Amino acid sequence: MKNESTFPYTLADLRLGEKATIDSFTDGELSVKLLEMGCLPGEQVELKNIAPLGDPIAIYVSGYILGLRKAEASSVLIRRSL
């Protein structure tokens, strides 16, 4: 079982309907693009949809739905909402 307090979760780990808060990014170049699209640290996100084959995913962030590839989503570190 994963240790909830120390395991680094990413957007790619969210389940459908689950909410989380953006913490930081692991990819500097991609983080600039995500920041410009409203994915700011401290912003709450919710996984809204998953494509039939699992990639891409759609998240609700900053008042709109944003589509991301799983590889992109895995570079966004999150804190799960309780």
N, C-alpha and C positions, 0 to 999 in steps of 0.2 A: 504494500500500500504506500502511496506517495505521502511524504511529509508535507502537509498543507502550508506550514510556515516557511519552509526553505526551498521548496521546489519552484524553479522559475517557470511560470506559466506564460504562454503566449496567446495571441488571438486565435491561432490555429487550434488551440486546446479547448476552446469554448464549445459547449453543446448548444443546440438550437434553443433559443429563448433565454439563454443565460446572459447575465449582465456582469460587467467588470469595469475597472478603471484603468486607463492607460498609465503605465509607470515610466517606461523609457523605451529606447530602441537599440537594436544591436547592429544595424546597418546605417552608417552615417549618411551615405548618398541617398538611400531610399527614405530615410527619416525626414530629409528636407522636403521631399515631395508629399509625404504623409502629413507633415506639419502644415503645409500650404493647403491641404484638403480638410483641415480641421481636426486632425488626430493629434491633439495636444496632450501632454502629460497632465493628469488630473481629470481629463474628460471621460465621461461615462460612455460605454459602448454596449450594444446588445447584438448578439448574433441573430439575425432575422431569417436567413435562408441559406441553404447549402445546395449546390448543384447536384443532380442525380448521381454523378460519379465522384462527388466529394470535393470538386475543385472547379470553379472558384466558390467563394463564400460571399454573403452580403451582410454588412454590419450597419447598424443605425448609429450614427455619430454626428454631433453638431447639427442636428435637425434634418438630416437627410440620410439616404441609403447609399453606402459606398461598397462597390464590388472589389474584392481583393483576391489574388491568387493565394493559395495556401503558403507558398514560399514567401510571399510578401508578408502575410499575416504572422508567420513564424518569427519575423524580426521585430514584432511589437510585444514588449513585455508588459504584463498586466497584473493587477491585483484583483482577485475575484471578490465580487460583492457578497456580503453575508446575508 
